[in-house]
Amino acid sequence: MIFDTLPNDPVMLLSFINTKLRDEYGSLDELCASLGADADNVKARLGAIGYVYDPKLNKFI
């Protein structure tokens, strides 16, 4: 999977990313490396709707 196939809708992206973080990956960097995504871009897209990544909780809150 590459970044272009991630959901375009920010709320759907939030759900997708948090589910993957909960079920499959120990960190955002690990998830992004696996999916070929840019972590800064994901943070910016989710930041635009008021969410930030919490590495201790390993999810966007």
Sequence and secondary structure as in RCSB ss.txt:
>XXXX:A:sequence
MIFDTLPNDPVMLLSFINTKLRDEYGSLDELCASLGADADNVKARLGAIGYVYDPKLNKFI
>XXXX:A:secstr
  GGGS SSHHHHHHHHHHHHHHT SSHHHHHHHHT  HHHHHHHHHTTT  EETTTTEE 
